[in-house]
Amino acid sequence: MSSFLDVASTPLVRPVLLAAAVALMALIVVGLWQPHLARIAVRNVPRRPSRTALIIFGLMFATLFSAASLAVEDTVLIAIKSVAVFSLGKIDEDVTNDRGGSLHLYADRVGPQVQGTLAANSHVVGVAPALVVPHVFVADSASRQVRGNVTIFALAPGGAGPLADLRAPDGTPAAITAL
């Protein structure tokens, strides 16, 4: 078996064996240093072998569940973050006026000022003033479902320059006003 859950096992063999050897050596040292603790620890093994096996199996099972839950949580977080970053597209800068979670809007004159300032910059493809309202509940009357934590995003019609070229799912151009 060269891999387990798509993880190559060969690089893991040495560290796992080293950790097991260190743990075994620590147990032996503690057993030699405190022999009465070692006798108390192992006295029930020959008396109740099934209970000992059950305890060892239970500890291994609990460790497996803990490790699996941590791995699944990491995997889900990585998947969610990658989808969130991909859905942002190729946005380089996001200028906001957010103070403490409440919605503060720029004045209408700020968008054209920023567009005019950056129009001469060859590194900027487009500037689009937008209205973004985070954390909104949306009720869909067709499916009778309520979605929480939705972000409303609105662009000014005709004022987004090359960013206004929206596409429908079939690839045809779609105007912002048609959305």
Residue pairs with C-beta under 8 A, 6 or more apart in sequence:
1 9
2 8
2 9
2 10
3 9
30 37
30 38
31 37
31 38
31 41
32 38
44 51
44 52
45 52
95 114
96 132
97 104
97 105
97 106
98 104
103 133
105 131
106 129
110 129
111 127
111 129
111 156
111 159
112 129
114 127
114 129
115 127
115 129
115 159
115 161
118 124
118 127
119 127
125 162
125 163
126 160
126 161
126 162
126 163
127 161
127 163
128 155
128 156
128 159
128 160
128 161
128 163
128 164
129 155
129 156
129 159
130 153
130 154
130 155
130 156
131 152
131 153
131 154
132 151
132 152
132 153
132 154
133 151
133 152
134 149
134 151
134 152
135 149
135 150
135 151
136 149
136 150
136 151
136 152
137 146
137 147
137 148
137 150
138 146
138 147
138 150
139 145
139 146
140 146
140 147
155 163
155 164
155 176
156 176
157 164
157 175
157 176
157 177
158 164
158 176
160 176
164 176
165 173
166 173
166 174
166 175
166 176
166 179
167 173
167 174
168 174
